[in-house]
Amino acid sequence: MTSIKGRISRVFRSRSDGDKIMSLFLTAGFPEPAATVELVRKLESSGADILELGMPFSDPLADGPTIQYASKVALDQGVNLDAIFGMVREIRRESEIPIVLMGYINPVLRYGLEAFFLKASESGVDGIIIPDVPPGEMPELDGLCQQHNIDPIYLVAPNTSDERMREVDQASSGFVYCVSVAGVTGARSGDEVSRSVAKFIDRVRKNVTRNPVLVGFGIRSHADALAVSARADGFIVGSALIDYIRSVYPEPDWMQRTGIFVRELKYGRDSSIKV
């Protein structure tokens, strides 16, 4: 299945040989709801190819302390699904960056599956990642994705069998999300990620043949990104971005500095690209 909107697939089709796609995860409403739309524009102008917009949840069991913190900040400021759809609509006024909503199934079920996908599609959402719903567990979700032209994106991890990887590839569109290391989200120290990821990605490449492959979890620098994505189509950064924003907010130039951080994630410190 390919999204009629096609924003995600167009990103991969249009990249130059050797270029790596950078997808950034940002909790919607962090560090403040009023800044989310402008921040997304800054991330895009600094090199982000895809935006994963996190739906904050009060019990994010698969997330480490960084994203737990960002979720609490957003929830405390009243961010809910309707607010997120409003942010997406506002982003769409000026940007065609692919937007993927990522979060847990509980808030989606509470909102109502059909209402959620209708609003998501109308707002301009391109994809959905719900880590606690593996392929085949909720067929109606896949049906609604197809009905509303939203790419369902599923995850594989080092403990995923070859057979299951092939099933994930068949169920996914847009890309397949490779969780590079076991455990909760969060930036890792040293070469923990790069040491473990090479053999894993080689195995993914043998079994995931329909979709591009992005690698996430644990990336905190340009060097990490290059090492981890060497055998993949690109990389995903979440916790390191949120940690950086937390370190500079609310300084007057926090957004500009965040843009520089993102540019360096993708291009390295020697980049002359302006943000």
C-alpha positions in Angstrom: 0.0 0.0 0.0 1.3 3.5 -0.9 -0.1 6.7 0.5 -1.9 8.7 -2.2 -0.5 11.8 -0.6 2.9 10.3 -1.1 4.9 12.8 0.9 6.9 10.1 2.7 7.6 8.1 -0.5 8.5 11.2 -2.4 11.2 12.1 0.2 12.9 8.7 -0.4 12.5 8.8 -4.2 14.0 12.3 -4.5 17.1 11.9 -2.3 20.5 11.8 -4.0 22.6 8.7 -4.0 24.4 8.4 -0.7 22.3 10.9 1.1 20.7 9.8 4.4 17.1 10.8 5.3 16.9 12.4 8.8 13.6 11.9 10.6 13.2 13.9 13.9 10.9 13.1 16.7 9.4 16.0 18.7 6.7 15.7 21.3 3.8 17.8 20.2 3.6 20.9 22.5 7.2 20.6 23.9 8.6 22.9 25.2 5.5 25.0 24.8 2.5 24.5 22.5 2.6 28.0 21.0 6.1 27.3 19.7 5.6 23.9 18.1 4.7 25.1 14.6 7.6 27.6 14.4 9.9 25.0 15.8 8.9 22.5 13.1 9.6 25.1 10.4 13.0 25.6 12.0 13.7 21.8 12.1 12.8 21.5 8.4 14.9 24.5 7.3 17.8 22.9 9.3 17.7 19.6 7.4 14.8 17.5 8.8 13.3 15.4 6.0 10.5 13.8 8.0 8.8 14.9 11.3 7.6 12.4 13.8 5.2 14.3 16.1 4.8 12.6 19.4 1.3 12.3 20.9 1.9 12.8 24.7 0.6 10.1 27.0 0.6 9.9 30.8 2.0 6.3 30.9 4.7 6.0 28.1 6.1 2.7 29.1 8.4 2.3 26.2 10.0 5.7 26.6 12.9 6.7 28.7 13.0 9.7 31.1 13.6 12.2 28.3 10.4 11.6 26.4 8.5 10.9 29.6 9.5 14.4 30.7 8.5 16.0 27.4 5.2 14.2 27.5 4.5 15.5 31.0 5.4 19.1 30.0 3.0 18.9 27.0 0.2 17.3 29.0 0.5 19.9 31.8 0.0 22.6 29.2 -3.2 21.0 27.9 -1.9 19.3 24.7 -4.4 16.7 23.5 -5.2 15.1 20.1 -7.4 18.0 18.9 -4.6 20.4 19.7 -2.1 18.2 17.7 -4.4 18.1 14.7 -4.6 21.9 14.9 -0.8 22.1 14.9 -0.6 19.8 11.9 -3.1 22.0 10.0 -1.1 25.1 10.8 2.2 23.4 9.6 0.5 22.4 6.4 -0.2 26.1 5.6 3.5 26.5 4.8 5.1 23.1 4.6 4.9 19.8 2.8 7.3 18.0 5.2 6.0 14.5 5.8 4.3 14.3 9.3 4.0 11.0 11.1 2.1 10.8 14.4 3.7 8.5 16.9 2.3 7.4 20.2 0.4 4.8 22.2 -3.0 3.3 21.3 -4.8 4.3 24.5 -5.4 7.9 23.6 -6.4 6.9 20.0 -9.0 4.4 21.2 -10.3 7.0 23.7 -10.7 9.5 20.9 -12.3 6.9 18.6 -10.5 5.1 15.8 -12.6 6.3 13.0 -12.7 9.9 14.3 -8.9 9.9 14.9 -8.1 8.8 11.3 -10.6 11.1 9.7 -9.1 14.1 11.6 -5.6 13.0 11.0 -6.2 12.7 7.2 -8.1 16.0 7.1 -5.2 17.8 9.0 -2.5 16.5 6.6 -0.9 13.6 8.6 1.0 11.2 6.3 1.8 8.3 8.6 1.2 6.7 12.0 3.5 4.8 14.4 1.8 3.0 17.3 4.5 0.9 18.9 2.2 -1.0 21.2 0.1 -2.3 18.3 2.1 -4.9 16.3 1.0 -5.9 12.8 -2.0 -8.1 12.7 -3.2 -7.3 16.2 -5.7 -4.6 15.2 -6.7 -5.2 11.5 -9.2 -2.3 11.7 -6.3 0.1 12.2 -4.7 -1.0 8.9 -8.0 -0.7 7.2 -8.5 2.9 8.4 -5.0 3.7 7.3 -5.8 2.5 3.8 -9.1 4.3 3.8 -7.6 7.6 4.8 -4.3 7.3 2.8 -2.1 7.2 5.9 1.0 5.1 5.9 1.1 2.5 8.7 4.7 2.3 9.9 5.8 -0.7 12.0 8.9 -1.5 14.0 11.5 -4.2 14.0 14.1 -4.8 16.7 17.2 -7.0 17.1 15.0 -9.8 18.6 12.6 -9.8 15.7 12.7 -13.0 13.7 13.3 -13.1 10.0 9.8 -14.3 9.4 8.3 -11.5 11.5 10.5 -8.9 9.7 9.0 -10.0 6.4 5.5 -9.7 7.9 6.3 -6.2 9.1 7.6 -5.2 5.7 4.3 -6.4 4.1 2.2 -4.5 6.6 4.1 -1.3 6.5 4.3 1.5 4.0 6.4 4.7 4.0 9.3 3.1 5.8 10.1 0.4 8.4 11.4 1.7 11.7 14.4 -0.2 13.0 14.9 0.0 16.8 18.6 -0.4 16.9 19.0 -1.6 20.5 16.8 -3.2 23.1 15.3 -1.2 25.8 13.5 2.1 26.2 14.1 5.2 24.1 17.0 7.5 24.9 20.4 8.5 23.7 23.1 5.9 24.4 26.7 6.6 25.4 29.9 5.6 23.6 29.6 3.2 20.7 26.9 1.0 22.2 24.6 1.5 19.2 27.1 1.2 16.3 28.6 -2.0 17.8 25.3 -3.8 17.8 23.5 -2.4 14.8 25.6 -3.6 11.8 24.6 -7.2 11.8 21.1 -6.4 12.7 20.7 -4.0 9.8 22.2 -6.6 7.4 19.5 -9.0 8.5 16.8 -6.4 8.1 18.0 -5.7 4.6 17.6 -9.3 3.7 14.0 -9.4 4.9 12.7 -5.9 4.4 12.6 -5.4 0.7 9.4 -3.4 0.0 10.1 -0.4 2.2 13.0 2.0 3.0 14.7 1.4 6.4 15.3 4.1 9.0 17.2 3.4 12.2 16.4 5.0 15.5 17.1 4.9 19.3 20.3 6.0 20.7 21.6 8.5 18.1 23.0 11.7 19.6 25.5 13.1 17.1 26.4 13.3 13.4 29.0 10.5 13.9 26.4 8.3 15.5 24.0 9.0 12.6 26.6 8.1 10.0 27.7 4.9 11.8 24.2 3.7 12.5 22.7 4.5 9.1 25.6 3.2 7.0 23.5 0.2 5.8 20.2 2.0 6.1 18.3 4.7 4.2 18.5 7.1 7.1 18.2 7.7 10.8 15.8 8.9 13.5 16.7 11.2 16.4 14.3 11.9 19.2 15.7 11.9 22.8 18.9 13.8 21.8 16.8 16.6 20.2 14.5 16.9 23.2 17.5 16.8 25.6 19.1 19.6 23.6 16.0 21.8 23.6 15.7 21.2 27.3 19.3 22.5 27.8 18.7 25.8 25.9 15.1 26.6 26.6 13.9 29.3 27.4 17.0 31.3 26.4 16.0 34.0 23.9 17.9 32.2 21.1 16.9 28.7 22.0 15.2 28.0 18.7 18.1 29.3 16.6 20.5 27.1 18.6 18.2 24.1 18.2 18.4 24.7 14.4 22.2 24.7 14.6 22.1 21.5 16.6 19.9 19.8 14.0 22.0 21.0 11.1 25.1 19.5 12.7 23.2 16.2 13.3 22.6 15.9 9.6 25.6 17.6 8.0 28.3 17.7 10.7 30.0 20.7 12.3 31.8 21.8 9.1 28.5 22.4 7.3 28.1 25.9 5.8 24.3 25.6 5.4 22.5 28.4 7.1 19.5 28.0 9.4 
